[in-house]
Amino acid sequence: MSKTLIVLGLVIVTIGLLWPWLSKLPLGQLPGDIAIRRENFTFYFPVTTMILASLLLSVLLWLVNR
């Protein structure tokens, strides 16, 4: 459990340090993301972004548990 918390903390710190560059990536605007914009309504469902995040998280957890 402590190893997992340490790795999670390091990942959060790394993301925080890299945020100025990560925020410029086109995540959330990938092909396959659903965005419906109307006059007074916006619906956004990031399908492709969620699949990509899931794959990255799965690989990261696989590497940690090895």
N, C-alpha and C positions, 0 to 999 in steps of 0.2 A: 504494500500500500504506500509506503513512504517513497519508494522509487517512482511510482506513478505520479505522486504529488510533486515530486521534484522535477520530473520531466514536464509535467503540465505547467508548472511555474516557469520553467525555462522557455517553453514554447510561447507562453503569454508575454514574457519579457522580450523575446525575439520579435514577435509580431509588433509589439509596442515600439521597439526601436526601428523597425523597418516600415512603420506605418506611412511615413511621408512618401515612400516609393510604392508601397502596396496600394495606396488609395488611388494611384494613377493608372492601375491596371483596369482593363475593361470588364472586371467582374461585375455581374449584375446587368450587363448589357450584351450578353453573349447571344448568339443565334439559338433559338429554342426557348428563350425566356419570354414569358407571356406578359405583355403590357397593353392594357386597354385604357385609353385616355378619352374621357368625355368632358363636357363643359364643366360640370361640378363633381366629377367622379374620376378617380384613378384606381385601377386594379392592377397589381403587379404580382406575378408569380414566377420566381426565378428557377424554372425547372432545370435548365442546363447548369446553372451556377450551383444548385444544390447537389446535383449528381457529381460535379467536379469536386466540391467540398467533401462529399461523402467518400469519394475515392481517395483523396489526399489524406483524410482522417483515418481511413482504413489502412492505408499503407503505413502511416505514422504509428498507429497502434500495433500493427503487425511487427514493425521494426523494434518497438519498445518491448514487446512480449517475447521476442526471440531469445 
